[in-house]
């Protein structure tokens, strides 16, 4: 008997596809996008520094995404029931592999 609480890969792909097709509720100009990038990079550096690194790795960028307050990223994280604590734990464990 299948566990009904888990999604199939097909169901997951369909949900992601639907999420990506939803239009964003706000348009951003170049200055807003640059501000978001700057914020993301600062948060990524903080994530790197917390783990003893002085360079930003992809895992630090990924971990910083949850703190950006971007509606599209929030929807994606919510889809997979991922919160900031999950990302931080995953980043800590990835350091030791």
Secondary structure, DSSP 8 states (H G I E B T S, - for coil): ---TTS--HHHHHHHHHHHHHS--SS---HHHHHHHHHHHHHHHHHHHHHTT-SS--HHHHHHHHTTS--HHHHHHHHHTT--HHHHHHHHHHHHT-
